[in-house]
Amino acid sequence: MADIIDLSLLADSRRYLSKLLDTRGLSYFLQKEGSRLFHLEPSKVELVLRTALRSREGTLPKPHPKAIDHCRKEIRRELIRRVANAMLQTGL
């Protein structure tokens, strides 16, 4: 079965993720407590997704749940990529 992708939702979420990364940095998305050193905070990923959903025009239909899940995965992938890149830069 084909994946359902909402390109406008994906573009909006990437734009908000970029803005948050520019203003707050990558550490904003990492859990401060816990046993794992680099663990993404799920609520911050949801914050980006909720902001992108709220910013949609009223004339656009509500996105399909699978499109929302795909967007969530893409946000997580981008953050994981950036964390891995930061780890390589620091030599961890």
Chimera marker file (.cmm) of the C-alpha trace (Angstrom):
<marker_set name="trace">
<marker id="1" x="0.000" y="0.000" z="0.000" r="1" g="1" b="0" radius="0.5"/>
<marker id="2" x="1.250" y="3.463" z="-0.810" r="1" g="1" b="0" radius="0.5"/>
<marker id="3" x="2.235" y="5.896" z="1.931" r="1" g="1" b="0" radius="0.5"/>
<marker id="4" x="-0.014" y="8.893" z="2.434" r="1" g="1" b="0" radius="0.5"/>
<marker id="5" x="2.050" y="12.073" z="2.543" r="1" g="1" b="0" radius="0.5"/>
<marker id="6" x="0.720" y="15.591" z="3.025" r="1" g="1" b="0" radius="0.5"/>
<marker id="7" x="3.429" y="17.745" z="1.465" r="1" g="1" b="0" radius="0.5"/>
<marker id="8" x="2.140" y="21.028" z="2.851" r="1" g="1" b="0" radius="0.5"/>
<marker id="9" x="2.041" y="19.612" z="6.386" r="1" g="1" b="0" radius="0.5"/>
<marker id="10" x="5.539" y="18.217" z="5.952" r="1" g="1" b="0" radius="0.5"/>
<marker id="11" x="6.870" y="21.537" z="4.653" r="1" g="1" b="0" radius="0.5"/>
<marker id="12" x="5.226" y="23.467" z="7.503" r="1" g="1" b="0" radius="0.5"/>
<marker id="13" x="6.584" y="21.092" z="10.135" r="1" g="1" b="0" radius="0.5"/>
<marker id="14" x="10.097" y="21.309" z="8.680" r="1" g="1" b="0" radius="0.5"/>
<marker id="15" x="9.862" y="25.103" z="8.700" r="1" g="1" b="0" radius="0.5"/>
<marker id="16" x="8.774" y="25.179" z="12.379" r="1" g="1" b="0" radius="0.5"/>
<marker id="17" x="11.437" y="22.642" z="13.296" r="1" g="1" b="0" radius="0.5"/>
<marker id="18" x="14.046" y="24.824" z="11.624" r="1" g="1" b="0" radius="0.5"/>
<marker id="19" x="12.813" y="27.910" z="13.483" r="1" g="1" b="0" radius="0.5"/>
<marker id="20" x="12.911" y="26.116" z="16.828" r="1" g="1" b="0" radius="0.5"/>
<marker id="21" x="16.377" y="24.761" z="16.131" r="1" g="1" b="0" radius="0.5"/>
<marker id="22" x="17.603" y="28.251" z="15.245" r="1" g="1" b="0" radius="0.5"/>
<marker id="23" x="16.130" y="29.865" z="18.356" r="1" g="1" b="0" radius="0.5"/>
<marker id="24" x="16.477" y="27.155" z="21.013" r="1" g="1" b="0" radius="0.5"/>
<marker id="25" x="19.094" y="24.756" z="19.677" r="1" g="1" b="0" radius="0.5"/>
<marker id="26" x="19.239" y="20.994" z="19.436" r="1" g="1" b="0" radius="0.5"/>
<marker id="27" x="19.439" y="20.485" z="23.197" r="1" g="1" b="0" radius="0.5"/>
<marker id="28" x="15.845" y="21.781" z="23.481" r="1" g="1" b="0" radius="0.5"/>
<marker id="29" x="14.654" y="18.538" z="21.867" r="1" g="1" b="0" radius="0.5"/>
<marker id="30" x="16.660" y="16.229" z="24.141" r="1" g="1" b="0" radius="0.5"/>
<marker id="31" x="15.470" y="14.844" z="27.468" r="1" g="1" b="0" radius="0.5"/>
<marker id="32" x="17.277" y="16.404" z="30.380" r="1" g="1" b="0" radius="0.5"/>
<marker id="33" x="16.835" y="13.410" z="32.702" r="1" g="1" b="0" radius="0.5"/>
<marker id="34" x="17.095" y="9.709" z="32.156" r="1" g="1" b="0" radius="0.5"/>
<marker id="35" x="19.604" y="6.969" z="31.678" r="1" g="1" b="0" radius="0.5"/>
<marker id="36" x="20.274" y="7.620" z="27.993" r="1" g="1" b="0" radius="0.5"/>
<marker id="37" x="22.499" y="10.527" z="27.108" r="1" g="1" b="0" radius="0.5"/>
<marker id="38" x="20.803" y="11.499" z="23.831" r="1" g="1" b="0" radius="0.5"/>
<marker id="39" x="17.092" y="10.723" z="24.011" r="1" g="1" b="0" radius="0.5"/>
<marker id="40" x="14.545" y="12.785" z="22.081" r="1" g="1" b="0" radius="0.5"/>
<marker id="41" x="11.743" y="14.359" z="24.072" r="1" g="1" b="0" radius="0.5"/>
<marker id="42" x="8.492" y="13.099" z="22.461" r="1" g="1" b="0" radius="0.5"/>
<marker id="43" x="6.535" y="16.143" z="23.646" r="1" g="1" b="0" radius="0.5"/>
<marker id="44" x="8.852" y="18.481" z="21.693" r="1" g="1" b="0" radius="0.5"/>
<marker id="45" x="8.289" y="16.487" z="18.509" r="1" g="1" b="0" radius="0.5"/>
<marker id="46" x="4.547" y="16.712" z="19.127" r="1" g="1" b="0" radius="0.5"/>
<marker id="47" x="4.887" y="20.465" z="19.708" r="1" g="1" b="0" radius="0.5"/>
<marker id="48" x="6.336" y="20.912" z="16.216" r="1" g="1" b="0" radius="0.5"/>
<marker id="49" x="3.593" y="18.749" z="14.726" r="1" g="1" b="0" radius="0.5"/>
<marker id="50" x="0.770" y="20.509" z="16.597" r="1" g="1" b="0" radius="0.5"/>
<marker id="51" x="2.093" y="23.917" z="15.563" r="1" g="1" b="0" radius="0.5"/>
<marker id="52" x="2.197" y="22.844" z="11.918" r="1" g="1" b="0" radius="0.5"/>
<marker id="53" x="-1.352" y="21.471" z="12.161" r="1" g="1" b="0" radius="0.5"/>
<marker id="54" x="-2.684" y="24.659" z="13.779" r="1" g="1" b="0" radius="0.5"/>
<marker id="55" x="-1.076" y="26.875" z="11.171" r="1" g="1" b="0" radius="0.5"/>
<marker id="56" x="-2.885" y="25.213" z="8.270" r="1" g="1" b="0" radius="0.5"/>
<marker id="57" x="-5.425" y="27.240" z="6.352" r="1" g="1" b="0" radius="0.5"/>
<marker id="58" x="-9.020" y="26.695" z="7.351" r="1" g="1" b="0" radius="0.5"/>
<marker id="59" x="-9.941" y="25.739" z="3.801" r="1" g="1" b="0" radius="0.5"/>
<marker id="60" x="-7.607" y="22.732" z="3.785" r="1" g="1" b="0" radius="0.5"/>
<marker id="61" x="-9.073" y="19.416" z="4.918" r="1" g="1" b="0" radius="0.5"/>
<marker id="62" x="-7.807" y="17.717" z="8.064" r="1" g="1" b="0" radius="0.5"/>
<marker id="63" x="-4.810" y="15.535" z="7.167" r="1" g="1" b="0" radius="0.5"/>
<marker id="64" x="-5.112" y="11.772" z="7.145" r="1" g="1" b="0" radius="0.5"/>
<marker id="65" x="-3.809" y="10.083" z="10.346" r="1" g="1" b="0" radius="0.5"/>
<marker id="66" x="-1.189" y="8.203" z="8.319" r="1" g="1" b="0" radius="0.5"/>
<marker id="67" x="0.032" y="11.513" z="6.893" r="1" g="1" b="0" radius="0.5"/>
<marker id="68" x="0.395" y="12.847" z="10.430" r="1" g="1" b="0" radius="0.5"/>
<marker id="69" x="2.331" y="9.725" z="11.458" r="1" g="1" b="0" radius="0.5"/>
<marker id="70" x="4.602" y="10.103" z="8.443" r="1" g="1" b="0" radius="0.5"/>
<marker id="71" x="5.272" y="13.725" z="9.340" r="1" g="1" b="0" radius="0.5"/>
<marker id="72" x="6.076" y="12.729" z="12.937" r="1" g="1" b="0" radius="0.5"/>
<marker id="73" x="8.569" y="10.136" z="11.678" r="1" g="1" b="0" radius="0.5"/>
<marker id="74" x="10.211" y="12.662" z="9.378" r="1" g="1" b="0" radius="0.5"/>
<marker id="75" x="10.639" y="15.150" z="12.238" r="1" g="1" b="0" radius="0.5"/>
<marker id="76" x="12.200" y="12.426" z="14.398" r="1" g="1" b="0" radius="0.5"/>
<marker id="77" x="14.512" y="11.345" z="11.563" r="1" g="1" b="0" radius="0.5"/>
<marker id="78" x="15.744" y="14.886" z="11.065" r="1" g="1" b="0" radius="0.5"/>
<marker id="79" x="16.402" y="15.312" z="14.779" r="1" g="1" b="0" radius="0.5"/>
<marker id="80" x="18.191" y="11.953" z="14.980" r="1" g="1" b="0" radius="0.5"/>
<marker id="81" x="20.314" y="12.922" z="11.993" r="1" g="1" b="0" radius="0.5"/>
<marker id="82" x="21.256" y="16.209" z="13.665" r="1" g="1" b="0" radius="0.5"/>
<marker id="83" x="22.043" y="14.511" z="16.989" r="1" g="1" b="0" radius="0.5"/>
<marker id="84" x="24.260" y="11.969" z="15.227" r="1" g="1" b="0" radius="0.5"/>
<marker id="85" x="25.999" y="14.771" z="13.352" r="1" g="1" b="0" radius="0.5"/>
<marker id="86" x="26.567" y="16.694" z="16.590" r="1" g="1" b="0" radius="0.5"/>
<marker id="87" x="27.978" y="13.551" z="18.218" r="1" g="1" b="0" radius="0.5"/>
<marker id="88" x="30.412" y="13.103" z="15.343" r="1" g="1" b="0" radius="0.5"/>
<marker id="89" x="31.465" y="16.728" z="15.581" r="1" g="1" b="0" radius="0.5"/>
<marker id="90" x="32.255" y="16.416" z="19.294" r="1" g="1" b="0" radius="0.5"/>
<marker id="91" x="33.963" y="13.045" z="18.919" r="1" g="1" b="0" radius="0.5"/>
<marker id="92" x="31.544" y="10.883" z="20.916" r="1" g="1" b="0" radius="0.5"/>
<link id1="1" id2="2" r="1" g="1" b="0" radius="0.2"/>
<link id1="2" id2="3" r="1" g="1" b="0" radius="0.2"/>
<link id1="3" id2="4" r="1" g="1" b="0" radius="0.2"/>
<link id1="4" id2="5" r="1" g="1" b="0" radius="0.2"/>
<link id1="5" id2="6" r="1" g="1" b="0" radius="0.2"/>
<link id1="6" id2="7" r="1" g="1" b="0" radius="0.2"/>
<link id1="7" id2="8" r="1" g="1" b="0" radius="0.2"/>
<link id1="8" id2="9" r="1" g="1" b="0" radius="0.2"/>
<link id1="9" id2="10" r="1" g="1" b="0" radius="0.2"/>
<link id1="10" id2="11" r="1" g="1" b="0" radius="0.2"/>
<link id1="11" id2="12" r="1" g="1" b="0" radius="0.2"/>
<link id1="12" id2="13" r="1" g="1" b="0" radius="0.2"/>
<link id1="13" id2="14" r="1" g="1" b="0" radius="0.2"/>
<link id1="14" id2="15" r="1" g="1" b="0" radius="0.2"/>
<link id1="15" id2="16" r="1" g="1" b="0" radius="0.2"/>
<link id1="16" id2="17" r="1" g="1" b="0" radius="0.2"/>
<link id1="17" id2="18" r="1" g="1" b="0" radius="0.2"/>
<link id1="18" id2="19" r="1" g="1" b="0" radius="0.2"/>
<link id1="19" id2="20" r="1" g="1" b="0" radius="0.2"/>
<link id1="20" id2="21" r="1" g="1" b="0" radius="0.2"/>
<link id1="21" id2="22" r="1" g="1" b="0" radius="0.2"/>
<link id1="22" id2="23" r="1" g="1" b="0" radius="0.2"/>
<link id1="23" id2="24" r="1" g="1" b="0" radius="0.2"/>
<link id1="24" id2="25" r="1" g="1" b="0" radius="0.2"/>
<link id1="25" id2="26" r="1" g="1" b="0" radius="0.2"/>
<link id1="26" id2="27" r="1" g="1" b="0" radius="0.2"/>
<link id1="27" id2="28" r="1" g="1" b="0" radius="0.2"/>
<link id1="28" id2="29" r="1" g="1" b="0" radius="0.2"/>
<link id1="29" id2="30" r="1" g="1" b="0" radius="0.2"/>
<link id1="30" id2="31" r="1" g="1" b="0" radius="0.2"/>
<link id1="31" id2="32" r="1" g="1" b="0" radius="0.2"/>
<link id1="32" id2="33" r="1" g="1" b="0" radius="0.2"/>
<link id1="33" id2="34" r="1" g="1" b="0" radius="0.2"/>
<link id1="34" id2="35" r="1" g="1" b="0" radius="0.2"/>
<link id1="35" id2="36" r="1" g="1" b="0" radius="0.2"/>
<link id1="36" id2="37" r="1" g="1" b="0" radius="0.2"/>
<link id1="37" id2="38" r="1" g="1" b="0" radius="0.2"/>
<link id1="38" id2="39" r="1" g="1" b="0" radius="0.2"/>
<link id1="39" id2="40" r="1" g="1" b="0" radius="0.2"/>
<link id1="40" id2="41" r="1" g="1" b="0" radius="0.2"/>
<link id1="41" id2="42" r="1" g="1" b="0" radius="0.2"/>
<link id1="42" id2="43" r="1" g="1" b="0" radius="0.2"/>
<link id1="43" id2="44" r="1" g="1" b="0" radius="0.2"/>
<link id1="44" id2="45" r="1" g="1" b="0" radius="0.2"/>
<link id1="45" id2="46" r="1" g="1" b="0" radius="0.2"/>
<link id1="46" id2="47" r="1" g="1" b="0" radius="0.2"/>
<link id1="47" id2="48" r="1" g="1" b="0" radius="0.2"/>
<link id1="48" id2="49" r="1" g="1" b="0" radius="0.2"/>
<link id1="49" id2="50" r="1" g="1" b="0" radius="0.2"/>
<link id1="50" id2="51" r="1" g="1" b="0" radius="0.2"/>
<link id1="51" id2="52" r="1" g="1" b="0" radius="0.2"/>
<link id1="52" id2="53" r="1" g="1" b="0" radius="0.2"/>
<link id1="53" id2="54" r="1" g="1" b="0" radius="0.2"/>
<link id1="54" id2="55" r="1" g="1" b="0" radius="0.2"/>
<link id1="55" id2="56" r="1" g="1" b="0" radius="0.2"/>
<link id1="56" id2="57" r="1" g="1" b="0" radius="0.2"/>
<link id1="57" id2="58" r="1" g="1" b="0" radius="0.2"/>
<link id1="58" id2="59" r="1" g="1" b="0" radius="0.2"/>
<link id1="59" id2="60" r="1" g="1" b="0" radius="0.2"/>
<link id1="60" id2="61" r="1" g="1" b="0" radius="0.2"/>
<link id1="61" id2="62" r="1" g="1" b="0" radius="0.2"/>
<link id1="62" id2="63" r="1" g="1" b="0" radius="0.2"/>
<link id1="63" id2="64" r="1" g="1" b="0" radius="0.2"/>
<link id1="64" id2="65" r="1" g="1" b="0" radius="0.2"/>
<link id1="65" id2="66" r="1" g="1" b="0" radius="0.2"/>
<link id1="66" id2="67" r="1" g="1" b="0" radius="0.2"/>
<link id1="67" id2="68" r="1" g="1" b="0" radius="0.2"/>
<link id1="68" id2="69" r="1" g="1" b="0" radius="0.2"/>
<link id1="69" id2="70" r="1" g="1" b="0" radius="0.2"/>
<link id1="70" id2="71" r="1" g="1" b="0" radius="0.2"/>
<link id1="71" id2="72" r="1" g="1" b="0" radius="0.2"/>
<link id1="72" id2="73" r="1" g="1" b="0" radius="0.2"/>
<link id1="73" id2="74" r="1" g="1" b="0" radius="0.2"/>
<link id1="74" id2="75" r="1" g="1" b="0" radius="0.2"/>
<link id1="75" id2="76" r="1" g="1" b="0" radius="0.2"/>
<link id1="76" id2="77" r="1" g="1" b="0" radius="0.2"/>
<link id1="77" id2="78" r="1" g="1" b="0" radius="0.2"/>
<link id1="78" id2="79" r="1" g="1" b="0" radius="0.2"/>
<link id1="79" id2="80" r="1" g="1" b="0" radius="0.2"/>
<link id1="80" id2="81" r="1" g="1" b="0" radius="0.2"/>
<link id1="81" id2="82" r="1" g="1" b="0" radius="0.2"/>
<link id1="82" id2="83" r="1" g="1" b="0" radius="0.2"/>
<link id1="83" id2="84" r="1" g="1" b="0" radius="0.2"/>
<link id1="84" id2="85" r="1" g="1" b="0" radius="0.2"/>
<link id1="85" id2="86" r="1" g="1" b="0" radius="0.2"/>
<link id1="86" id2="87" r="1" g="1" b="0" radius="0.2"/>
<link id1="87" id2="88" r="1" g="1" b="0" radius="0.2"/>
<link id1="88" id2="89" r="1" g="1" b="0" radius="0.2"/>
<link id1="89" id2="90" r="1" g="1" b="0" radius="0.2"/>
<link id1="90" id2="91" r="1" g="1" b="0" radius="0.2"/>
<link id1="91" id2="92" r="1" g="1" b="0" radius="0.2"/>
</marker_set>
